[in-house]
Amino acid sequence: MGGYVRRMKGRLGKAEGTTAAAHKLARIVHGMIKSQKAYDEKEAFIITPQSASRRRKSLEKQAAALGFALQPSAA
């Protein structure tokens, strides 16, 4: 959660980053209460196919802006 707070503060500014983190925390707590499950950080910050796709597109844009081309590797 600390990494998320720092990323949001860097991206949005101090007040908005704190608000975004508080909203994320409220959604996590609401989900815990609703599902009657204990907190699991792996589930709270899971990487979905949609988020992976957004991340990949963002990296491709950044690479193109710097004059680079990304090539997939055999992972």
N, CA, C and O atoms as a Maestro MAE file, in Angstrom:
{
 s_m_m2io_version
 :::
 2.0.0
}

f_m_ct {
 s_m_title
 :::
 protein
 m_atom[300] {
  # First column is atom index #
  i_m_mmod_type
  r_m_x_coord
  r_m_y_coord
  r_m_z_coord
  i_m_residue_number
  s_m_chain_name
  s_m_pdb_residue_name
  s_m_pdb_atom_name
  i_m_atomic_number
  :::
  1 25 0.821 -1.183 0.000 1 A "MET " " N  " 7
  2 3 0.000 0.000 0.000 1 A "MET " " CA " 6
  3 2 0.876 1.261 0.000 1 A "MET " " C  " 6
  4 15 0.510 2.279 -0.588 1 A "MET " " O  " 8
  5 25 2.026 1.182 0.661 2 A "GLY " " N  " 7
  6 3 2.923 2.330 0.711 2 A "GLY " " CA " 6
  7 2 3.423 2.721 -0.663 2 A "GLY " " C  " 6
  8 15 3.527 3.908 -0.974 2 A "GLY " " O  " 8
  9 25 3.735 1.733 -1.487 3 A "GLY " " N  " 7
  10 3 4.181 2.014 -2.847 3 A "GLY " " CA " 6
  11 2 3.090 2.687 -3.663 3 A "GLY " " C  " 6
  12 15 3.363 3.588 -4.456 3 A "GLY " " O  " 8
  13 25 1.865 2.251 -3.465 4 A "TYR " " N  " 7
  14 3 0.733 2.847 -4.159 4 A "TYR " " CA " 6
  15 2 0.581 4.317 -3.756 4 A "TYR " " C  " 6
  16 15 0.368 5.183 -4.605 4 A "TYR " " O  " 8
  17 25 0.693 4.586 -2.452 5 A "VAL " " N  " 7
  18 3 0.565 5.963 -1.958 5 A "VAL " " CA " 6
  19 2 1.645 6.842 -2.576 5 A "VAL " " C  " 6
  20 15 1.350 7.945 -3.035 5 A "VAL " " O  " 8
  21 25 2.880 6.377 -2.596 6 A "ARG " " N  " 7
  22 3 3.969 7.165 -3.154 6 A "ARG " " CA " 6
  23 2 3.779 7.412 -4.652 6 A "ARG " " C  " 6
  24 15 4.046 8.510 -5.139 6 A "ARG " " O  " 8
  25 25 3.316 6.388 -5.385 7 A "ARG " " N  " 7
  26 3 3.070 6.568 -6.814 7 A "ARG " " CA " 6
  27 2 1.976 7.601 -7.061 7 A "ARG " " C  " 6
  28 15 2.114 8.463 -7.928 7 A "ARG " " O  " 8
  29 25 0.900 7.512 -6.304 8 A "MET " " N  " 7
  30 3 -0.211 8.446 -6.495 8 A "MET " " CA " 6
  31 2 0.180 9.869 -6.106 8 A "MET " " C  " 6
  32 15 -0.222 10.819 -6.776 8 A "MET " " O  " 8
  33 25 0.954 10.031 -5.038 9 A "LYS " " N  " 7
  34 3 1.399 11.365 -4.645 9 A "LYS " " CA " 6
  35 2 2.309 11.954 -5.718 9 A "LYS " " C  " 6
  36 15 2.237 13.148 -6.008 9 A "LYS " " O  " 8
  37 25 3.158 11.129 -6.301 10 A "GLY " " N  " 7
  38 3 4.039 11.604 -7.360 10 A "GLY " " CA " 6
  39 2 3.274 11.962 -8.617 10 A "GLY " " C  " 6
  40 15 3.639 12.910 -9.312 10 A "GLY " " O  " 8
  41 25 2.236 11.233 -8.917 11 A "ARG " " N  " 7
  42 3 1.462 11.443 -10.131 11 A "ARG " " CA " 6
  43 2 0.446 12.575 -9.981 11 A "ARG " " C  " 6
  44 15 0.279 13.388 -10.890 11 A "ARG " " O  " 8
  45 25 -0.237 12.627 -8.820 12 A "LEU " " N  " 7
  46 3 -1.360 13.545 -8.651 12 A "LEU " " CA " 6
  47 2 -1.072 14.744 -7.758 12 A "LEU " " C  " 6
  48 15 -1.818 15.723 -7.777 12 A "LEU " " O  " 8
  49 25 -0.013 14.679 -6.985 13 A "GLY " " N  " 7
  50 3 0.241 15.719 -5.987 13 A "GLY " " CA " 6
  51 2 -0.099 15.179 -4.606 13 A "GLY " " C  " 6
  52 15 -0.728 14.130 -4.469 13 A "GLY " " O  " 8
  53 25 0.327 15.911 -3.593 14 A "LYS " " N  " 7
  54 3 0.213 15.403 -2.231 14 A "LYS " " CA " 6
  55 2 -1.235 15.161 -1.797 14 A "LYS " " C  " 6
  56 15 -1.567 14.059 -1.360 14 A "LYS " " O  " 8
  57 25 -2.091 16.162 -1.911 15 A "ALA " " N  " 7
  58 3 -3.469 16.034 -1.423 15 A "ALA " " CA " 6
  59 2 -4.264 15.014 -2.232 15 A "ALA " " C  " 6
  60 15 -4.950 14.168 -1.657 15 A "ALA " " O  " 8
  61 25 -4.179 15.085 -3.561 16 A "GLU " " N  " 7
  62 3 -4.939 14.163 -4.401 16 A "GLU " " CA " 6
  63 2 -4.423 12.736 -4.271 16 A "GLU " " C  " 6
  64 15 -5.205 11.787 -4.323 16 A "GLU " " O  " 8
  65 25 -3.112 12.577 -4.101 17 A "GLY " " N  " 7
  66 3 -2.538 11.248 -3.911 17 A "GLY " " CA " 6
  67 2 -3.004 10.607 -2.624 17 A "GLY " " C  " 6
  68 15 -3.297 9.412 -2.581 17 A "GLY " " O  " 8
  69 25 -3.072 11.416 -1.566 18 A "THR " " N  " 7
  70 3 -3.567 10.911 -0.291 18 A "THR " " CA " 6
  71 2 -5.036 10.525 -0.410 18 A "THR " " C  " 6
  72 15 -5.454 9.501 0.130 18 A "THR " " O  " 8
  73 25 -5.820 11.335 -1.112 19 A "THR " " N  " 7
  74 3 -7.239 11.034 -1.317 19 A "THR " " CA " 6
  75 2 -7.411 9.750 -2.119 19 A "THR " " C  " 6
  76 15 -8.276 8.934 -1.800 19 A "THR " " O  " 8
  77 25 -6.602 9.560 -3.151 20 A "ALA " " N  " 7
  78 3 -6.682 8.347 -3.961 20 A "ALA " " CA " 6
  79 2 -6.345 7.118 -3.121 20 A "ALA " " C  " 6
  80 15 -6.995 6.080 -3.247 20 A "ALA " " O  " 8
  81 25 -5.338 7.231 -2.272 21 A "ALA " " N  " 7
  82 3 -4.958 6.111 -1.410 21 A "ALA " " CA " 6
  83 2 -6.055 5.818 -0.389 21 A "ALA " " C  " 6
  84 15 -6.334 4.655 -0.097 21 A "ALA " " O  " 8
  85 25 -6.682 6.868 0.157 22 A "ALA " " N  " 7
  86 3 -7.777 6.669 1.107 22 A "ALA " " CA " 6
  87 2 -8.950 5.983 0.420 22 A "ALA " " C  " 6
  88 15 -9.596 5.122 1.017 22 A "ALA " " O  " 8
  89 25 -9.233 6.352 -0.823 23 A "HIS " " N  " 7
  90 3 -10.311 5.719 -1.571 23 A "HIS " " CA " 6
  91 2 -10.001 4.252 -1.829 23 A "HIS " " C  " 6
  92 15 -10.881 3.398 -1.716 23 A "HIS " " O  " 8
  93 25 -8.763 3.960 -2.172 24 A "LYS " " N  " 7
  94 3 -8.347 2.571 -2.399 24 A "LYS " " CA " 6
  95 2 -8.503 1.761 -1.114 24 A "LYS " " C  " 6
  96 15 -9.000 0.635 -1.138 24 A "LYS " " O  " 8
  97 25 -8.075 2.342 0.007 25 A "LEU " " N  " 7
  98 3 -8.189 1.664 1.289 25 A "LEU " " CA " 6
  99 2 -9.657 1.432 1.649 25 A "LEU " " C  " 6
  100 15 -10.008 0.369 2.160 25 A "LEU " " O  " 8
  101 25 -10.512 2.417 1.387 26 A "ALA " " N  " 7
  102 3 -11.940 2.267 1.672 26 A "ALA " " CA " 6
  103 2 -12.545 1.148 0.833 26 A "ALA " " C  " 6
  104 15 -13.378 0.388 1.326 26 A "ALA " " O  " 8
  105 25 -12.131 1.039 -0.440 27 A "ARG " " N  " 7
  106 3 -12.642 -0.038 -1.295 27 A "ARG " " CA " 6
  107 2 -12.177 -1.395 -0.795 27 A "ARG " " C  " 6
  108 15 -12.932 -2.366 -0.846 27 A "ARG " " O  " 8
  109 25 -10.944 -1.473 -0.312 28 A "ILE " " N  " 7
  110 3 -10.427 -2.738 0.225 28 A "ILE " " CA " 6
  111 2 -11.211 -3.143 1.465 28 A "ILE " " C  " 6
  112 15 -11.627 -4.294 1.594 28 A "ILE " " O  " 8
  113 25 -11.412 -2.192 2.382 29 A "VAL " " N  " 7
  114 3 -12.141 -2.484 3.622 29 A "VAL " " CA " 6
  115 2 -13.578 -2.872 3.303 29 A "VAL " " C  " 6
  116 15 -14.106 -3.811 3.898 29 A "VAL " " O  " 8
  117 25 -14.214 -2.172 2.380 30 A "HIS " " N  " 7
  118 3 -15.589 -2.504 1.999 30 A "HIS " " CA " 6
  119 2 -15.660 -3.923 1.443 30 A "HIS " " C  " 6
  120 15 -16.567 -4.683 1.783 30 A "HIS " " O  " 8
  121 25 -14.713 -4.273 0.595 31 A "GLY " " N  " 7
  122 3 -14.684 -5.631 0.045 31 A "GLY " " CA " 6
  123 2 -14.477 -6.684 1.115 31 A "GLY " " C  " 6
  124 15 -15.060 -7.766 1.044 31 A "GLY " " O  " 8
  125 25 -13.648 -6.375 2.110 32 A "MET " " N  " 7
  126 3 -13.421 -7.321 3.213 32 A "MET " " CA " 6
  127 2 -14.701 -7.534 4.009 32 A "MET " " C  " 6
  128 15 -15.052 -8.663 4.353 32 A "MET " " O  " 8
  129 25 -15.390 -6.444 4.296 33 A "ILE " " N  " 7
  130 3 -16.626 -6.543 5.077 33 A "ILE " " CA " 6
  131 2 -17.697 -7.286 4.282 33 A "ILE " " C  " 6
  132 15 -18.396 -8.143 4.823 33 A "ILE " " O  " 8
  133 25 -17.821 -6.957 3.013 34 A "LYS " " N  " 7
  134 3 -18.848 -7.559 2.166 34 A "LYS " " CA " 6
  135 2 -18.625 -9.054 1.974 34 A "LYS " " C  " 6
  136 15 -19.575 -9.835 2.017 34 A "LYS " " O  " 8
  137 25 -17.372 -9.455 1.761 35 A "SER " " N  " 7
  138 3 -17.084 -10.868 1.485 35 A "SER " " CA " 6
  139 2 -16.753 -11.669 2.735 35 A "SER " " C  " 6
  140 15 -16.630 -12.892 2.668 35 A "SER " " O  " 8
  141 25 -16.605 -10.997 3.879 36 A "GLN " " N  " 7
  142 3 -16.272 -11.663 5.144 36 A "GLN " " CA " 6
  143 2 -14.951 -12.435 5.038 36 A "GLN " " C  " 6
  144 15 -14.817 -13.527 5.589 36 A "GLN " " O  " 8
  145 25 -13.985 -11.859 4.330 37 A "LYS " " N  " 7
  146 3 -12.666 -12.475 4.174 37 A "LYS " " CA " 6
  147 2 -11.611 -11.576 4.795 37 A "LYS " " C  " 6
  148 15 -11.780 -10.361 4.897 37 A "LYS " " O  " 8
  149 25 -10.522 -12.205 5.207 38 A "ALA " " N  " 7
  150 3 -9.394 -11.454 5.755 38 A "ALA " " CA " 6
  151 2 -8.644 -10.754 4.621 38 A "ALA " " C  " 6
  152 15 -8.755 -11.144 3.459 38 A "ALA " " O  " 8
  153 25 -7.881 -9.719 4.970 39 A "TYR " " N  " 7
  154 3 -7.114 -8.961 3.994 39 A "TYR " " CA " 6
  155 2 -6.027 -9.821 3.390 39 A "TYR " " C  " 6
  156 15 -5.298 -10.507 4.107 39 A "TYR " " O  " 8
  157 25 -5.916 -9.786 2.081 40 A "ASP " " N  " 7
  158 3 -4.859 -10.485 1.365 40 A "ASP " " CA " 6
  159 2 -4.291 -9.517 0.330 40 A "ASP " " C  " 6
  160 15 -4.967 -9.173 -0.640 40 A "ASP " " O  " 8
  161 25 -3.061 -9.086 0.537 41 A "GLU " " N  " 7
  162 3 -2.459 -8.084 -0.340 41 A "GLU " " CA " 6
  163 2 -2.362 -8.579 -1.780 41 A "GLU " " C  " 6
  164 15 -2.430 -7.778 -2.712 41 A "GLU " " O  " 8
  165 25 -2.206 -9.863 -1.971 42 A "LYS " " N  " 7
  166 3 -2.121 -10.404 -3.324 42 A "LYS " " CA " 6
  167 2 -3.425 -10.163 -4.086 42 A "LYS " " C  " 6
  168 15 -3.405 -9.875 -5.283 42 A "LYS " " O  " 8
  169 25 -4.547 -10.281 -3.397 43 A "GLU " " N  " 7
  170 3 -5.829 -10.042 -4.051 43 A "GLU " " CA " 6
  171 2 -6.107 -8.554 -4.218 43 A "GLU " " C  " 6
  172 15 -6.723 -8.151 -5.205 43 A "GLU " " O  " 8
  173 25 -5.670 -7.743 -3.285 44 A "ALA " " N  " 7
  174 3 -5.944 -6.305 -3.339 44 A "ALA " " CA " 6
  175 2 -5.181 -5.634 -4.483 44 A "ALA " " C  " 6
  176 15 -5.684 -4.681 -5.079 44 A "ALA " " O  " 8
  177 25 -3.999 -6.107 -4.791 45 A "PHE " " N  " 7
  178 3 -3.161 -5.479 -5.813 45 A "PHE " " CA " 6
  179 2 -2.856 -6.460 -6.940 45 A "PHE " " C  " 6
  180 15 -1.734 -6.502 -7.446 45 A "PHE " " O  " 8
  181 25 -3.845 -7.241 -7.329 46 A "ILE " " N  " 7
  182 3 -3.655 -8.237 -8.374 46 A "ILE " " CA " 6
  183 2 -3.506 -7.547 -9.736 46 A "ILE " " C  " 6
  184 15 -4.138 -6.522 -9.995 46 A "ILE " " O  " 8
  185 25 -2.675 -8.113 -10.588 47 A "ILE " " N  " 7
  186 3 -2.468 -7.573 -11.922 47 A "ILE " " CA " 6
  187 2 -3.417 -8.302 -12.863 47 A "ILE " " C  " 6
  188 15 -3.259 -9.494 -13.125 47 A "ILE " " O  " 8
  189 25 -4.402 -7.570 -13.365 48 A "THR " " N  " 7
  190 3 -5.396 -8.141 -14.275 48 A "THR " " CA " 6
  191 2 -4.883 -8.039 -15.705 48 A "THR " " C  " 6
  192 15 -3.964 -7.266 -15.977 48 A "THR " " O  " 8
  193 25 -5.459 -8.801 -16.614 49 A "PRO " " N  " 7
  194 3 -5.059 -8.662 -18.018 49 A "PRO " " CA " 6
  195 2 -5.263 -7.238 -18.545 49 A "PRO " " C  " 6
  196 15 -4.487 -6.765 -19.375 49 A "PRO " " O  " 8
  197 25 -6.310 -6.554 -18.061 50 A "GLN " " N  " 7
  198 3 -6.556 -5.187 -18.505 50 A "GLN " " CA " 6
  199 2 -5.452 -4.254 -18.017 50 A "GLN " " C  " 6
  200 15 -4.986 -3.400 -18.771 50 A "GLN " " O  " 8
  201 25 -5.029 -4.410 -16.758 51 A "SER " " N  " 7
  202 3 -3.983 -3.531 -16.247 51 A "SER " " CA " 6
  203 2 -2.643 -3.834 -16.912 51 A "SER " " C  " 6
  204 15 -1.843 -2.927 -17.139 51 A "SER " " O  " 8
  205 25 -2.397 -5.092 -17.219 52 A "ALA " " N  " 7
  206 3 -1.162 -5.457 -17.914 52 A "ALA " " CA " 6
  207 2 -1.147 -4.859 -19.321 52 A "ALA " " C  " 6
  208 15 -0.108 -4.400 -19.796 52 A "ALA " " O  " 8
  209 25 -2.302 -4.870 -19.982 53 A "SER " " N  " 7
  210 3 -2.407 -4.300 -21.319 53 A "SER " " CA " 6
  211 2 -2.183 -2.791 -21.292 53 A "SER " " C  " 6
  212 15 -1.489 -2.251 -22.154 53 A "SER " " O  " 8
  213 25 -2.773 -2.103 -20.298 54 A "ARG " " N  " 7
  214 3 -2.566 -0.664 -20.162 54 A "ARG " " CA " 6
  215 2 -1.100 -0.352 -19.911 54 A "ARG " " C  " 6
  216 15 -0.559 0.602 -20.471 54 A "ARG " " O  " 8
  217 25 -0.463 -1.147 -19.080 55 A "ARG " " N  " 7
  218 3 0.953 -0.939 -18.758 55 A "ARG " " CA " 6
  219 2 1.819 -1.127 -19.998 55 A "ARG " " C  " 6
  220 15 2.749 -0.358 -20.239 55 A "ARG " " O  " 8
  221 25 1.504 -2.164 -20.787 56 A "ARG " " N  " 7
  222 3 2.267 -2.451 -21.999 56 A "ARG " " CA " 6
  223 2 2.124 -1.301 -23.005 56 A "ARG " " C  " 6
  224 15 3.109 -0.881 -23.612 56 A "ARG " " O  " 8
  225 25 0.893 -0.794 -23.181 57 A "LYS " " N  " 7
  226 3 0.671 0.320 -24.101 57 A "LYS " " CA " 6
  227 2 1.423 1.565 -23.642 57 A "LYS " " C  " 6
  228 15 1.994 2.289 -24.458 57 A "LYS " " O  " 8
  229 25 1.421 1.808 -22.342 58 A "SER " " N  " 7
  230 3 2.121 2.961 -21.794 58 A "SER " " CA " 6
  231 2 3.624 2.850 -22.049 58 A "SER " " C  " 6
  232 15 4.262 3.829 -22.437 58 A "SER " " O  " 8
  233 25 4.185 1.675 -21.834 59 A "LEU " " N  " 7
  234 3 5.610 1.476 -22.075 59 A "LEU " " CA " 6
  235 2 5.955 1.628 -23.557 59 A "LEU " " C  " 6
  236 15 7.003 2.175 -23.901 59 A "LEU " " O  " 8
  237 25 5.071 1.140 -24.432 60 A "GLU " " N  " 7
  238 3 5.305 1.285 -25.864 60 A "GLU " " CA " 6
  239 2 5.303 2.755 -26.266 60 A "GLU " " C  " 6
  240 15 6.128 3.177 -27.076 60 A "GLU " " O  " 8
  241 25 4.376 3.541 -25.702 61 A "LYS " " N  " 7
  242 3 4.329 4.975 -25.995 61 A "LYS " " CA " 6
  243 2 5.590 5.674 -25.511 61 A "LYS " " C  " 6
  244 15 6.154 6.509 -26.219 61 A "LYS " " O  " 8
  245 25 6.031 5.337 -24.308 62 A "GLN " " N  " 7
  246 3 7.236 5.953 -23.755 62 A "GLN " " CA " 6
  247 2 8.450 5.608 -24.605 62 A "GLN " " C  " 6
  248 15 9.283 6.471 -24.883 62 A "GLN " " O  " 8
  249 25 8.552 4.345 -25.020 63 A "ALA " " N  " 7
  250 3 9.685 3.920 -25.839 63 A "ALA " " CA " 6
  251 2 9.668 4.644 -27.185 63 A "ALA " " C  " 6
  252 15 10.714 5.080 -27.665 63 A "ALA " " O  " 8
  253 25 8.488 4.774 -27.795 64 A "ALA " " N  " 7
  254 3 8.385 5.459 -29.088 64 A "ALA " " CA " 6
  255 2 8.773 6.931 -28.954 64 A "ALA " " C  " 6
  256 15 9.422 7.489 -29.838 64 A "ALA " " O  " 8
  257 25 8.378 7.549 -27.858 65 A "ALA " " N  " 7
  258 3 8.713 8.959 -27.637 65 A "ALA " " CA " 6
  259 2 10.220 9.153 -27.499 65 A "ALA " " C  " 6
  260 15 10.745 10.214 -27.837 65 A "ALA " " O  " 8
  261 25 10.909 8.141 -27.006 66 A "LEU " " N  " 7
  262 3 12.362 8.218 -26.851 66 A "LEU " " CA " 6
  263 2 13.113 7.680 -28.066 66 A "LEU " " C  " 6
  264 15 14.344 7.700 -28.105 66 A "LEU " " O  " 8
  265 25 12.356 7.196 -29.063 67 A "GLY " " N  " 7
  266 3 12.986 6.706 -30.280 67 A "GLY " " CA " 6
  267 2 13.393 5.245 -30.224 67 A "GLY " " C  " 6
  268 15 14.259 4.812 -30.983 67 A "GLY " " O  " 8
  269 25 12.785 4.491 -29.344 68 A "PHE " " N  " 7
  270 3 13.090 3.070 -29.221 68 A "PHE " " CA " 6
  271 2 11.893 2.255 -29.667 68 A "PHE " " C  " 6
  272 15 10.771 2.758 -29.726 68 A "PHE " " O  " 8
  273 25 12.142 0.988 -29.981 69 A "ALA " " N  " 7
  274 3 11.086 0.052 -30.310 69 A "ALA " " CA " 6
  275 2 11.213 -1.154 -29.383 69 A "ALA " " C  " 6
  276 15 12.303 -1.696 -29.202 69 A "ALA " " O  " 8
  277 25 10.100 -1.565 -28.805 70 A "LEU " " N  " 7
  278 3 10.124 -2.713 -27.890 70 A "LEU " " CA " 6
  279 2 9.945 -4.002 -28.687 70 A "LEU " " C  " 6
  280 15 9.166 -4.065 -29.638 70 A "LEU " " O  " 8
  281 25 10.683 -5.020 -28.276 71 A "GLN " " N  " 7
  282 3 10.536 -6.337 -28.888 71 A "GLN " " CA " 6
  283 2 10.267 -7.338 -27.785 71 A "GLN " " C  " 6
  284 15 10.924 -7.315 -26.744 71 A "GLN " " O  " 8
  285 25 9.293 -8.228 -28.012 72 A "PRO " " N  " 7
  286 3 8.990 -9.228 -26.973 72 A "PRO " " CA " 6
  287 2 10.153 -10.214 -26.798 72 A "PRO " " C  " 6
  288 15 10.859 -10.552 -27.748 72 A "PRO " " O  " 8
  289 25 10.319 -10.651 -25.574 73 A "SER " " N  " 7
  290 3 11.373 -11.628 -25.304 73 A "SER " " CA " 6
  291 2 10.724 -12.954 -24.932 73 A "SER " " C  " 6
  292 15 9.555 -13.001 -24.549 73 A "SER " " O  " 8
  293 25 11.483 -14.008 -25.048 74 A "ALA " " N  " 7
  294 3 10.983 -15.331 -24.674 74 A "ALA " " CA " 6
  295 2 11.173 -15.494 -23.166 74 A "ALA " " C  " 6
  296 15 12.251 -15.856 -22.695 74 A "ALA " " O  " 8
  297 25 10.114 -15.223 -22.433 75 A "ALA " " N  " 7
  298 3 10.216 -15.263 -20.965 75 A "ALA " " CA " 6
  299 2 9.801 -16.595 -20.442 75 A "ALA " " C  " 6
  300 15 9.821 -16.816 -19.232 75 A "ALA " " O  " 8
  :::
 }
 m_bond[299] {
  # First column is bond index #
  i_m_from
  i_m_to
  i_m_order
  :::
  1 1 2 1
  2 2 3 1
  3 3 4 2
  4 3 5 1
  5 5 6 1
  6 6 7 1
  7 7 8 2
  8 7 9 1
  9 9 10 1
  10 10 11 1
  11 11 12 2
  12 11 13 1
  13 13 14 1
  14 14 15 1
  15 15 16 2
  16 15 17 1
  17 17 18 1
  18 18 19 1
  19 19 20 2
  20 19 21 1
  21 21 22 1
  22 22 23 1
  23 23 24 2
  24 23 25 1
  25 25 26 1
  26 26 27 1
  27 27 28 2
  28 27 29 1
  29 29 30 1
  30 30 31 1
  31 31 32 2
  32 31 33 1
  33 33 34 1
  34 34 35 1
  35 35 36 2
  36 35 37 1
  37 37 38 1
  38 38 39 1
  39 39 40 2
  40 39 41 1
  41 41 42 1
  42 42 43 1
  43 43 44 2
  44 43 45 1
  45 45 46 1
  46 46 47 1
  47 47 48 2
  48 47 49 1
  49 49 50 1
  50 50 51 1
  51 51 52 2
  52 51 53 1
  53 53 54 1
  54 54 55 1
  55 55 56 2
  56 55 57 1
  57 57 58 1
  58 58 59 1
  59 59 60 2
  60 59 61 1
  61 61 62 1
  62 62 63 1
  63 63 64 2
  64 63 65 1
  65 65 66 1
  66 66 67 1
  67 67 68 2
  68 67 69 1
  69 69 70 1
  70 70 71 1
  71 71 72 2
  72 71 73 1
  73 73 74 1
  74 74 75 1
  75 75 76 2
  76 75 77 1
  77 77 78 1
  78 78 79 1
  79 79 80 2
  80 79 81 1
  81 81 82 1
  82 82 83 1
  83 83 84 2
  84 83 85 1
  85 85 86 1
  86 86 87 1
  87 87 88 2
  88 87 89 1
  89 89 90 1
  90 90 91 1
  91 91 92 2
  92 91 93 1
  93 93 94 1
  94 94 95 1
  95 95 96 2
  96 95 97 1
  97 97 98 1
  98 98 99 1
  99 99 100 2
  100 99 101 1
  101 101 102 1
  102 102 103 1
  103 103 104 2
  104 103 105 1
  105 105 106 1
  106 106 107 1
  107 107 108 2
  108 107 109 1
  109 109 110 1
  110 110 111 1
  111 111 112 2
  112 111 113 1
  113 113 114 1
  114 114 115 1
  115 115 116 2
  116 115 117 1
  117 117 118 1
  118 118 119 1
  119 119 120 2
  120 119 121 1
  121 121 122 1
  122 122 123 1
  123 123 124 2
  124 123 125 1
  125 125 126 1
  126 126 127 1
  127 127 128 2
  128 127 129 1
  129 129 130 1
  130 130 131 1
  131 131 132 2
  132 131 133 1
  133 133 134 1
  134 134 135 1
  135 135 136 2
  136 135 137 1
  137 137 138 1
  138 138 139 1
  139 139 140 2
  140 139 141 1
  141 141 142 1
  142 142 143 1
  143 143 144 2
  144 143 145 1
  145 145 146 1
  146 146 147 1
  147 147 148 2
  148 147 149 1
  149 149 150 1
  150 150 151 1
  151 151 152 2
  152 151 153 1
  153 153 154 1
  154 154 155 1
  155 155 156 2
  156 155 157 1
  157 157 158 1
  158 158 159 1
  159 159 160 2
  160 159 161 1
  161 161 162 1
  162 162 163 1
  163 163 164 2
  164 163 165 1
  165 165 166 1
  166 166 167 1
  167 167 168 2
  168 167 169 1
  169 169 170 1
  170 170 171 1
  171 171 172 2
  172 171 173 1
  173 173 174 1
  174 174 175 1
  175 175 176 2
  176 175 177 1
  177 177 178 1
  178 178 179 1
  179 179 180 2
  180 179 181 1
  181 181 182 1
  182 182 183 1
  183 183 184 2
  184 183 185 1
  185 185 186 1
  186 186 187 1
  187 187 188 2
  188 187 189 1
  189 189 190 1
  190 190 191 1
  191 191 192 2
  192 191 193 1
  193 193 194 1
  194 194 195 1
  195 195 196 2
  196 195 197 1
  197 197 198 1
  198 198 199 1
  199 199 200 2
  200 199 201 1
  201 201 202 1
  202 202 203 1
  203 203 204 2
  204 203 205 1
  205 205 206 1
  206 206 207 1
  207 207 208 2
  208 207 209 1
  209 209 210 1
  210 210 211 1
  211 211 212 2
  212 211 213 1
  213 213 214 1
  214 214 215 1
  215 215 216 2
  216 215 217 1
  217 217 218 1
  218 218 219 1
  219 219 220 2
  220 219 221 1
  221 221 222 1
  222 222 223 1
  223 223 224 2
  224 223 225 1
  225 225 226 1
  226 226 227 1
  227 227 228 2
  228 227 229 1
  229 229 230 1
  230 230 231 1
  231 231 232 2
  232 231 233 1
  233 233 234 1
  234 234 235 1
  235 235 236 2
  236 235 237 1
  237 237 238 1
  238 238 239 1
  239 239 240 2
  240 239 241 1
  241 241 242 1
  242 242 243 1
  243 243 244 2
  244 243 245 1
  245 245 246 1
  246 246 247 1
  247 247 248 2
  248 247 249 1
  249 249 250 1
  250 250 251 1
  251 251 252 2
  252 251 253 1
  253 253 254 1
  254 254 255 1
  255 255 256 2
  256 255 257 1
  257 257 258 1
  258 258 259 1
  259 259 260 2
  260 259 261 1
  261 261 262 1
  262 262 263 1
  263 263 264 2
  264 263 265 1
  265 265 266 1
  266 266 267 1
  267 267 268 2
  268 267 269 1
  269 269 270 1
  270 270 271 1
  271 271 272 2
  272 271 273 1
  273 273 274 1
  274 274 275 1
  275 275 276 2
  276 275 277 1
  277 277 278 1
  278 278 279 1
  279 279 280 2
  280 279 281 1
  281 281 282 1
  282 282 283 1
  283 283 284 2
  284 283 285 1
  285 285 286 1
  286 286 287 1
  287 287 288 2
  288 287 289 1
  289 289 290 1
  290 290 291 1
  291 291 292 2
  292 291 293 1
  293 293 294 1
  294 294 295 1
  295 295 296 2
  296 295 297 1
  297 297 298 1
  298 298 299 1
  299 299 300 2
  :::
 }
}
